[in-house]
């Protein structure tokens, strides 16, 4: 990942600059360019968007690579999750503008790309939870597993026909196998 640093850059300056449109994540004045997704990543991300967009009708907003305003270690953080879901209930009276998501979403999904490690993204998942995100899914397309991170209990890894839904995602009954099949990545083994 390529990093650019300007210690005087504020989050608002970043979000109003051209760099905010070039797939950079912001943390404490430092910009880190996100990795360019490859085929498996792209297929899973696209299918998840379709599945969540259909499920979320009248429930909330789903976004692909929608930046979100958060705090990390007490400092401004603006990550770009691969996918996020934020319920209308959590949004309340907040009117969404064409800007970064203004509050922590209900769910953030990150898909591991080549060159990224499960360990690094696990740390990021924990940071999302500390920033107020309710659930984080970390998807490994190579081993066809999804690890769910919770704020008040250890992560759980799901595979095959394990159900992914919970009380944050009412009436959502997806399985890793179904997601990978829809993305054309499941080989049946």
N, C-alpha and C positions, 0 to 999 in steps of 0.2 A: 504494500500500500504506500502510496506517495503522500507525504505530509508537507503542508505549508504552514509556516508559523509567522504571526504578527501579533505580538503580545498586547497591542492596544486595540485589536479588533474586538468589538462587542458583538453580541448575538444579533442585535438589531441592525448593526452595520453589515454583518454577514448576510442576514436575510434580505436586505435591500440591495445587495450587490449582485453582479452577474455570476459570481462564484456559487451562489445559492442555487443556481439553475444548472450547475455542472456536476451534480452528484457528490458533493462534499459534505461530510459530517463535521459538526462544530463541537469542540469542547474546550472551554477556558481559553479562547483566543487561538486555538490550534485547529487547523483544517486537515482532515484526512479524507482522501478520495476513496470512495467505495470501489470494490472490485467489480469488474465487468462480468455480469452473469454469463454462464455457459448454457448449453442446451438443457441439461437436466434441471438446473436451477430455474431457468426460464419456464420450462414446461410445468413444473410443480407450482411455481408462483402464479402462472396464468390460470391453472385449474383451480387453485385455492381461491383466487379472486372470483371466478365464476361461481363456485360453490358457496362462498360466503356472501356474495352479492345477492344470490337467489334467496338464501336463508335469512339475510338481514333486512329484507324488505319490511318497512314500517318498524324496524327495531333500531337501526343505526346506520352509520356510515362505514364503508369499507374503502381502504385506499392502498394502492400499490406505490411503494417508494414515496410515501407522503411524510415529509419531515415533521418532527414533533418537538415542541418546546418542553424541555424537562430540566431538572437539576441533578447534577451528579457530584457527589462530594461537596455540596453547597455551591457549586459553580454552574453557570449556564452550559447546557448540553442540548444539542440539536441533532440527534441521530436520524437516520433514514431507514426505518425498518423495511424489510421486503414487502410486508403486508401488515396492515393494522385494521382493527375494528374498534369503533367507539359507539357505544349505545346512545340513543336519544335521551335515555334516562340519565346517564352520566353527564351529557352535554347540558341538560336543563335548558335554560334560556339563552345559552351562548349561541350567537349567530356565527356560522362558519364563513370565513372570508377565503379568498384565494391566497392562502398563507400557510405557514406551518400549523399543524394541529395544536390548539392552544392549551390542551390539558392532557394528562396521561390517559391513554386509551385503555379499554377493557382487555384487549389482546394485541400482542405484538408477535409477529412470526418472522423468524430469520431462517434462511436456507443456507446451509454451509456450501461455500463455493470452493473450487480448487485453490489451494494456497491459504485457506483459513483453517483453523483448528477448532475442534469441539471445545477445547479448554478455553481458548480466547473468547469464543462466542458464549460459553457458559458464564464467564465473567461479565460479559455484556448483558446477558439475561438477568443476572443478579443485580446489576446496576439499574436495569429497567424496573425491576420489582421495588428496589429501594426508592426509585423516583415516582412510585405510585401506580405503575402498570399492574393490572390484576393477574394476568396470565402471560406467559411467554412460551411459545412453541419454538423449539430448535429442531430443524429438519435436516436429517442426513440422508441425502439421495443415494449415496453409495451403499449403505447398509440397510436402507429402507426402514429407518426408525425415526420416531418423533419423540423428543423429550419435552415434557411439560414442566415448567417451573412455576411454583406457587410461592406466595409471600410467607405462608405460615406452615409449610411442610416441605419435606425433601422432594426433589424432582422425581418424576416417574417417566420411564421410557416405555413407549407403546410401539407395537409392531403388529403385522398381520391384521387380524380382525378385532384387535382391542378397540374399544370405544373411546373416542377423544372428547366427547361432550362432558360438560359439568355445569354447575349452577351459574357460572358467568355466561355460558353459551346455551341457554335453555332451548331444548328441543333440537339441538344440533347433534346428529348421530353419524359422525364420520368415522372411518377407520383408516389407518395408514395404508392398508392394502387397496382400499377404494381410491384414495388420493393418488397413489402411485400408478394404479391401473388407468385411471382417467388421464394421467399425464403420459401414459405410454411407456412407463418405466418398470412395470412389474413383469417379471419373467415367469411367474407361476411357481418358483421354487421356494 
